[in-house]
Amino acid sequence: MIRALSLALLLAVSPAWAADEPAKPAKPTLAFPRIASAGGVVALPDGVDMPASDAVHRLLIDATGAETTASGINRHLEAAARAVNLYALAGVAPENVKVAVVVHGKATPLVLSAAAYQRHFGKPSADAALVAALHDAGVAIYVCGQSLIHSGHAVTDVHEDVTVALSAMTKLVELQAAGYGLIP
């Protein structure tokens, strides 16, 4: 009898507890102003500090890991797409946004051509379309030649929109010396 009363009381009070809980915020609406396939950004209200539209912005993304987003693309490529979309959202002209991605280490396979990726891994590359979209948006993508060879791939295995550099080390230093801000 006591158990039945306790259960009845719990069921009667539970909806009241639920009503006191704060509502979960709605998911923000994402915008994709330049790259439609990745890197969604959220528009913010007027008065928010924005990047200068008349300055040249140079970003360098050091892509070393194989971590992926929920949609299966490499998180570093997602970050590059987000950077492009953020500057577009802010009204910065495409010619004033210079984004470079240097791929090495465990991220190396993401820059293989679709055929080479299929041959090496037996499945399609989740990143090939985004590599092309980033290239079309003006993003320079480099792969470390040392990582490429050490991971068992050939220079001819690389996606057509990717440049093979001597090494990540030399390319990272070169781009930073040219004024690119490093985003690890």
FISE-765321 format. One record per residue: x, y, z of N, C-alpha, C, O, CB in turn. Coordinates in steps of 0.1 Angstrom, whole numbers, padded with zeros to 4 digits, always signed. Atoms other than C-alpha are relative to their C-alpha. Glycine has a CB too. Example, Ala and Ser with C-alpha at 12.3 -4.5 7.8 and 13.67 -1.06 7.14 Angstrom:
REM FISE-765321
+0009-0012+0000+0123-0045+0078+0009+0012+0000+0019+0012+0007-0010+0000+0012-0009-0011+0000+0137-0011+0071-0008+0011+0008-0003+0022+0009+0004+0005-0014
//
This chain:
REM FISE-765321
+0008-0012+0000+0000+0000+0000+0009+0013+0000+0006+0022-0007-0009+0000+0012-0009-0011-0001+0028+0024+0009+0007+0002-0013+0009+0013-0018+0010-0001+0011-0007-0001+0013+0046+0016-0024-0010+0006-0010-0005+0015-0018+0005-0014-0004+0010-0005+0010+0014+0023-0044-0002+0015+0002-0003+0023-0007-0013-0008+0002+0002-0015-0003+0009+0057-0026+0013+0008-0004+0012+0019-0009-0003+0002+0015-0012-0007+0004+0046+0066-0031+0001+0001-0015+0005+0012-0020+0012-0008+0005-0001-0001+0015+0044+0058-0068-0010+0010-0005-0007+0017-0014-0003-0014-0006+0011-0009+0004+0011+0077-0072+0005+0015+0003+0003+0023-0005-0013-0003+0007-0005-0013-0004+0027+0107-0054+0011+0004-0009+0011+0016-0014+0005+0000+0015-0011-0003+0009+0058+0105-0075-0005+0004-0014-0001+0014-0020+0010-0012-0001+0005-0003+0013+0038+0104-0107-0008+0013-0001-0008+0021-0011-0009-0011-0005+0008-0012-0001+0016+0133-0096+0009+0012+0001+0006+0023-0005-0009+0000+0012-0009-0011-0002+0046+0155-0087+0010+0002-0011+0014+0013-0014+0008-0002+0013-0010+0000+0011+0069+0146-0116-0003+0011-0010+0006+0018-0014+0001-0013-0006+0003-0011+0010+0051+0169-0141+0003+0014+0005+0008+0022-0003-0014-0001-0005-0003-0013-0006+0055+0198-0117+0015+0002-0001+0020+0013-0004-0005+0001+0014-0015-0001+0001+0093+0191-0115+0004+0003-0014+0013+0012-0016+0007-0012+0005-0004-0002+0014+0095+0189-0153-0003+0015-0004+0004+0021-0012-0007-0010-0009+0004-0014+0004+0077+0223-0156+0010+0010+0006+0012+0021+0000-0014+0003+0005-0010-0009-0006+0103+0239-0133+0014+0000-0007+0022+0009-0005+0002-0003+0015-0013+0000+0007+0132+0228-0155+0000+0010-0011-0010+0012-0018+0002-0015-0005-0001-0010+0011+0145+0254-0179-0001-0007-0013+0003-0018-0015+0013+0008+0001+0002+0005+0013+0136+0248-0215+0014+0000-0007+0022+0009-0005-0010+0008-0009-0013+0001+0007+0165+0236-0237-0001+0011-0011-0011+0012-0018+0002-0014-0006+0000-0009+0011+0176+0263-0261-0002-0006-0014+0003-0018-0016+0013+0009+0000+0002+0005+0013+0166+0258-0297+0014+0000-0007+0023+0008-0005-0010+0009-0008-0012+0001+0008+0194+0247-0321+0001+0013-0009-0009+0016-0015+0001-0013-0008-0001-0012+0009+0208+0278-0339-0001-0004-0015+0002-0015-0019+0013+0007+0003+0001+0002+0015+0201+0281-0376+0014+0004-0006+0019+0014-0004-0011+0009-0006-0014-0002+0006+0234+0277-0395-0001+0006-0014-0011+0003-0021+0007-0014+0000-0001-0006+0013+0243+0297-0425+0013-0005-0007+0023-0008+0000+0001+0016+0001-0011+0005+0008+0267+0286-0453+0002+0010-0011-0001+0006-0023-0003-0015-0005+0000-0010+0011+0275+0318-0472+0010-0003-0011+0007+0003-0022+0004+0013+0007-0009+0002+0011+0304+0305-0493+0002-0015-0003+0003-0019-0014+0014+0006+0003-0002+0015+0002+0309+0267-0487-0013-0006+0006-0015-0006+0018+0013-0005+0007+0013+0006-0004+0275+0250-0486+0001-0013+0007-0009-0017+0013-0009-0001-0012-0001+0013-0005+0287+0216-0476+0005-0002+0014+0005-0013+0020+0008-0009-0010-0006+0001-0014+0304+0223-0443+0003+0014+0005+0003+0024-0001+0014-0008-0001-0005-0013-0007+0315+0250-0418-0012+0009+0003-0010+0021+0001+0009+0006-0009+0011-0009-0003+0281+0263-0408+0003+0010+0011+0009+0007+0021-0012-0008+0004-0002-0011-0010+0281+0296-0389-0013+0006+0004-0024+0004-0003+0009+0010-0006+0012-0006-0005+0255+0315-0369+0001+0015-0001+0011+0021+0003-0002-0004+0015+0000-0014+0001+0246+0351-0377-0002+0006+0014-0011+0001+0022-0011+0005-0010+0001-0007-0013+0249+0374-0347-0006+0014-0002-0006+0019-0013+0014+0001+0008+0006-0013+0002+0231+0407-0340+0010+0011-0002+0022+0010+0000-0008+0003+0013-0009-0012+0002+0244+0441-0349+0007+0004+0013+0001+0001+0023-0009+0012-0006-0008-0004-0012+0270+0455-0326+0011-0010+0004+0019-0006+0013-0010+0002+0011-0010+0010-0003+0291+0424-0325+0013+0004-0007+0012+0008-0018-0005-0015-0004-0013-0004+0007+0328+0430-0332+0002-0009-0012+0002-0022-0010+0012-0001+0011-0002+0007+0012+0335+0419-0367+0014+0002-0006+0020+0012-0003-0011+0004-0011-0013-0002+0006+0367+0414-0387-0001+0012-0010-0011+0015-0016+0004-0013-0008-0001-0011+0009+0378+0444-0407-0002-0004-0014+0005-0013-0019+0013+0008+0002+0003+0004+0014+0364+0442-0442+0011+0004-0010+0012-0001-0021-0013+0005-0004-0010-0006+0009+0393+0462-0457+0014-0006+0003+0023-0002-0004+0000+0015+0001-0013+0006-0003+0421+0441-0442+0001-0014-0007-0009-0020-0010+0002-0002+0015-0002+0014+0005+0437+0409-0456+0002-0009+0012+0010-0006+0021+0012-0001-0009-0001+0010-0011+0432+0380-0432+0006-0013-0004+0002-0019-0014-0015-0003+0006-0007+0012+0004+0456+0351-0433-0001-0010+0011+0004-0007+0023+0015+0003-0003+0001+0011-0010+0448+0319-0414+0007-0013-0005+0006-0016-0017-0015-0003+0002-0008+0013+0003+0469+0287-0413-0006-0011+0010-0004-0010+0022+0015+0002+0002+0006+0011-0008+0452+0255-0401+0010-0012-0001+0013-0017-0012-0014-0004-0005-0009+0011-0001+0476+0228-0390-0008-0013+0002-0012-0016+0013+0010+0002+0012+0008+0012+0000+0458+0196-0398+0008-0013+0002+0015-0018-0007-0008-0002-0014-0009+0012-0003+0475+0167-0380-0008-0012+0004-0003-0023+0003+0008+0004+0011+0007+0011-0005+0447+0145-0367-0011-0005-0010-0014+0001-0019-0007+0004+0013+0010+0007+0008+0422+0121-0382-0014+0001+0006-0023-0005+0002+0003-0015-0002+0013-0001-0007+0393+0132-0359-0010+0005-0010-0007+0014-0018+0001+0009+0012+0011-0004+0010+0360+0136-0378-0011+0006+0008-0013+0005+0020-0004-0012-0008+0013-0005-0005+0328+0155-0373-0011-0010+0000-0008-0021-0004-0004+0013-0008+0012+0009+0000+0294+0139-0368-0003-0004-0014-0009-0015-0016-0012+0006+0007+0003+0004+0014+0290+0140-0406+0011-0008-0007+0010-0012-0018-0003+0013-0008-0011+0009+0005+0323+0121-0411+0011+0007-0007+0020+0000-0012-0006-0009-0009-0011-0007+0007+0345+0148-0425+0011+0004+0011+0008+0005+0022-0005+0013-0007-0011-0003-0009+0379+0157-0410-0003+0014+0007-0007+0023+0000+0013+0001-0008+0003-0012-0007+0375+0183-0383+0008+0012-0004+0004+0024-0002+0002-0002+0015-0008-0011+0005+0404+0204-0397-0005+0006-0013-0005+0018-0014+0015-0005-0002+0006-0005+0012+0387+0207-0431-0013+0007+0004-0016+0018-0002-0003-0011-0010+0012-0007-0005+0355+0216-0413+0004+0014+0005-0003+0024+0003-0007-0009+0011-0004-0013-0005+0374+0244-0395+0004+0009-0011+0001+0021-0010+0012-0002+0010-0004-0009+0011+0388+0257-0428-0013+0005-0007-0014+0017-0010+0008-0008-0010+0013-0005+0006+0352+0258-0442-0007+0010+0009-0012+0020+0004-0009-0012-0003+0006-0009-0009+0340+0275-0411+0007+0014-0001+0000+0024+0000+0001-0005+0015-0007-0013+0001+0367+0302-0414-0004+0007-0012-0007+0019-0011+0016-0003+0000+0005-0007+0013+0357+0309-0450-0014+0005+0002-0017+0017-0002+0001-0010-0012+0014-0005-0002+0321+0311-0440-0001+0011+0010-0010+0020+0008-0009-0012+0004+0001-0011-0010+0327+0333-0410+0004+0013-0006-0003+0023-0004+0010-0003+0012-0004-0013+0006+0346+0359-0430-0010+0004-0011-0013+0016-0013+0014-0002-0007+0011-0003+0009+0319+0357-0457-0012+0006+0007-0018+0016+0002-0004-0012-0009+0011-0005-0008+0292+0362-0431+0003+0015+0005-0006+0023+0006-0002-0009+0012-0004-0014-0005+0312+0393-0418+0001+0010-0012+0004+0022-0009+0013-0001+0007-0001-0010+0011+0312+0408-0453+0014+0002-0006+0016+0012-0013-0006+0013+0003-0013-0001+0005+0349+0403-0460+0001-0006-0014-0003-0017-0016+0011-0006+0010-0001+0005+0014+0356+0400-0497+0009-0012-0001+0019-0013+0006+0005+0011-0010-0008+0012+0001+0369+0366-0508+0015+0002-0002+0024-0005+0003-0005-0008-0011-0014-0002+0002+0402+0381-0520+0007+0005+0012+0020+0006+0012+0001+0011-0012-0006-0004-0013+0408+0394-0485+0001-0011+0010+0005-0008+0022-0007+0012+0006-0001+0011-0010+0406+0360-0469+0009-0011-0006+0006-0017-0017-0014-0006+0002-0010+0009+0004+0436+0338-0473+0001-0011+0010+0006-0009+0022+0015+0006-0002+0000+0012-0009+0432+0303-0457+0009-0010-0006+0008-0014-0018-0014-0005+0002-0009+0011+0004+0459+0276-0459-0002-0011+0010-0003-0009+0022+0015+0005-0001+0000+0012-0008+0457+0241-0446+0012-0008-0003+0014-0012-0014-0014-0008-0002-0012+0009+0002+0488+0220-0440-0003-0013+0006-0006-0014+0018+0013+0007+0006+0004+0014-0004+0480+0183-0438+0012-0008+0002+0021-0009-0006-0010-0006-0010-0011+0010-0002+0503+0158-0422-0004-0009+0011-0015-0008+0017+0013+0008+0004+0003+0010-0010+0505+0130-0397-0012-0009-0003-0013-0013-0015-0002+0007+0013+0012+0009+0001+0473+0110-0392-0010+0006-0010-0019-0002-0015-0006-0003+0013+0009-0007+0009+0454+0135-0414+0004-0003-0015-0005+0000-0024-0001+0015+0003-0005+0002+0014+0474+0126-0445-0009-0006-0010-0011-0001-0021+0013-0007+0000+0009+0007+0010+0449+0102-0461-0011+0009-0005-0017+0006-0016-0006-0012+0006+0012-0008+0004+0422+0129-0463+0003+0008-0013-0007+0012-0019-0003+0010+0011-0003-0007+0013+0440+0145-0493+0003-0009-0012+0008-0004-0022+0012+0009+0002-0002+0009+0011+0442+0114-0514-0011+0002-0010-0022+0006-0007+0000-0015+0005+0011+0000+0010+0423+0114-0547-0010-0010+0003-0008-0019+0011+0006-0002-0014+0011+0010-0003+0390+0096-0547+0004-0014-0004+0002-0024+0003-0012+0004-0008-0005+0013+0004+0406+0067-0567+0010-0006+0009+0009-0018+0013+0005+0001-0014-0010+0005-0009+0436+0064-0545-0005-0003+0014-0001-0013+0020+0011+0011+0002+0006+0003-0013+0415+0066-0513-0007-0014-0001-0006-0022+0008-0009+0011+0004+0008+0013+0002+0392+0038-0527+0010-0012-0001+0007-0022+0005-0009+0001-0012-0009+0011+0002+0422+0017-0537+0007-0004+0014+0009-0015+0017+0011+0004-0010-0007+0002-0012+0440+0021-0503-0009-0005+0011-0005-0013+0020+0007+0012+0004+0009+0003-0012+0410+0019-0479-0013-0008-0004-0020-0012+0005-0004+0013+0006+0012+0008+0004+0383+0001-0499-0013+0006+0002-0024+0000+0002+0000-0013+0007+0012-0008-0001+0357+0028-0495+0002+0014-0005+0014+0019-0006-0005+0000+0015-0002-0014+0005+0350+0063-0508+0005+0009+0011+0003+0007+0023-0014+0005-0005-0004-0010-0010+0366+0093-0491-0011+0009+0004-0018+0014-0005+0012+0008-0007+0011-0010-0005+0343+0114-0470+0005+0014-0002-0003+0023-0001-0002-0003+0015-0005-0014+0000+0366+0144-0475+0003+0005-0014+0005+0017-0016+0013+0000+0007-0004-0004+0014+0372+0145-0513-0009+0012-0005-0003+0021-0011-0002-0011-0010+0008-0011+0005+0342+0167-0521+0003+0013+0007+0003+0024+0001-0015-0003+0002-0003-0012-0008+0351+0192-0493+0013+0005-0004+0015+0018-0005+0000-0003+0015-0013-0005+0005+0387+0194-0505-0002+0008-0013+0004+0018-0014+0010-0013-0003+0003-0007+0012+0374+0204-0539-0008+0013+0003-0005+0024-0003-0009-0009-0010+0008-0012-0003+0349+0229-0524+0009+0011+0006+0008+0022+0004-0012-0003+0009-0010-0010-0006+0377+0245-0503+0009+0006-0010+0011+0018-0010+0008-0008+0011-0008-0005+0011+0399+0247-0533-0008+0011-0009-0002+0021-0012+0005-0011-0009+0008-0009+0008+0371+0264-0553-0002+0013+0008-0004+0024+0001-0014-0006-0003+0002-0012-0008+0367+0289-0524+0013+0007+0003+0014+0017+0010-0006-0004+0014-0013-0007-0001+0404+0298-0526+0009-0005+0011+0019+0001+0013-0002+0014+0001-0008+0006-0011+0417+0277-0497+0012-0008-0007+0010-0016-0015-0008-0009+0009-0012+0007+0005+0453+0265-0504+0002-0012+0010+0003-0010+0022+0013+0009+0000-0002+0012-0008+0457+0229-0492+0014-0006-0004+0016-0009-0016-0011-0010-0001-0013+0006+0002+0492+0214-0488+0001-0013+0008-0005-0014+0019+0012+0010+0005-0002+0012-0007+0502+0179-0478+0015-0001+0002+0023+0002-0007-0006-0012-0007-0014+0003-0003+0535+0170-0462+0005-0011-0008+0000-0022-0007+0002-0002+0015-0005+0011+0008+0555+0150-0487+0007-0011+0008+0006-0022+0005+0010+0006-0009-0007+0010-0008+0574+0133-0459-0011-0009+0006-0009-0022+0006+0007+0007+0012+0011+0009-0006+0541+0121-0442-0006-0008-0011-0010-0020-0009-0011+0009+0006+0006+0007+0011+0527+0111-0476+0008-0013-0003+0002-0023-0004-0001+0009-0012-0008+0012+0003+0556+0088-0484+0002-0009+0011+0001-0022+0010+0014+0005-0004-0002+0009-0011+0561+0075-0449-0013-0008+0003-0013-0018+0009+0003+0008+0013+0012+0007-0002+0524+0065-0448-0004-0009-0012-0015-0015-0012-0012+0010+0002+0002+0010+0011+0528+0044-0480-0007+0005-0012-0012-0003-0020-0007-0011+0006+0007-0006+0011+0513+0068-0505+0010+0006-0010+0021+0010-0006-0011+0010+0004-0009-0007+0010+0528+0083-0537-0005+0014-0003-0017+0017+0000+0000-0008-0013+0004-0014+0003+0528+0119-0548-0011+0000-0010-0020+0008-0010+0013+0008-0006+0010+0001+0010+0506+0108-0577-0014-0004+0006-0024-0004-0001+0003-0010-0011+0013+0004-0007+0479+0096-0551-0007+0012+0005-0019+0010+0010+0004-0009+0011+0005-0012-0006+0472+0132-0541-0011+0006-0008-0011+0006-0020+0010+0010+0003+0011-0007+0007+0439+0149-0549+0005+0012-0008+0015+0018-0004-0010+0006+0011-0005-0010+0009+0443+0173-0578+0000+0014+0005+0008+0023+0000-0008-0001-0013+0000-0013-0006+0435+0203-0557+0009+0002+0012+0008+0013+0019-0015+0003+0004-0009-0001-0011+0462+0197-0532+0014+0001-0005+0018-0006-0015-0002-0013+0010-0015-0001+0004+0499+0207-0534+0008-0008+0010+0006-0007+0022+0004+0015+0000-0010+0008-0009+0526+0184-0521+0011+0010+0003+0018+0015-0006+0005-0013-0008-0011-0008-0005+0551+0203-0500+0011-0009+0004+0009-0021+0007-0004+0010+0012-0012+0008-0004+0586+0191-0491-0003-0006+0014-0001-0018+0016+0012+0009+0001+0004+0005-0013+0574+0189-0455-0010+0009+0007-0011+0021+0003+0013-0002+0009+0009-0008-0007+0548+0202-0431+0008+0011+0008+0005+0022+0009-0009-0008+0010-0008-0009-0008+0576+0217-0410+0004+0013-0008+0003+0024-0003+0013-0007+0005-0005-0012+0008+0590+0239-0438-0012+0008-0005-0011+0020-0006+0008-0005-0012+0012-0008+0004+0555+0249-0451-0006+0008+0011-0010+0019+0009-0010-0010-0007+0006-0007-0011+0542+0258-0417+0009+0013+0003+0004+0024+0006-0001-0009+0013-0009-0011-0003+0573+0280-0411-0001+0011-0010-0002+0023-0008+0015-0004+0002+0001-0009+0011+0571+0296-0445-0013+0008+0000-0013+0020-0002+0000-0008-0014+0013-0007+0000+0534+0305-0442-0001+0009+0012-0006+0020+0011-0011-0010+0000+0000-0009-0012+0538+0319-0407+0009+0012-0002+0006+0023+0002+0005-0007+0013-0009-0012+0003+0567+0341-0419-0007+0009-0010-0003+0021-0011+0013-0006-0006+0008-0008+0010+0543+0353-0447-0012+0007+0007-0020+0013+0000-0004-0008-0011+0011-0007-0007+0519+0366-0420-0012-0008+0003-0022-0003+0008-0003+0011-0007+0011+0009-0003+0496+0336-0416-0001-0003+0015+0009-0006+0021+0000-0013-0008+0002+0003-0014+0482+0332-0381-0003-0015+0002-0013-0020-0005-0011+0009+0007+0001+0014-0001+0485+0296-0369-0013-0004+0009-0014+0002+0020+0012-0006+0006+0011+0006-0008+0453+0278-0358+0002-0015+0001+0001-0022-0009-0014+0003-0008-0004+0014-0001+0463+0245-0344-0012-0009-0001-0011-0022+0000+0006-0003+0014
//
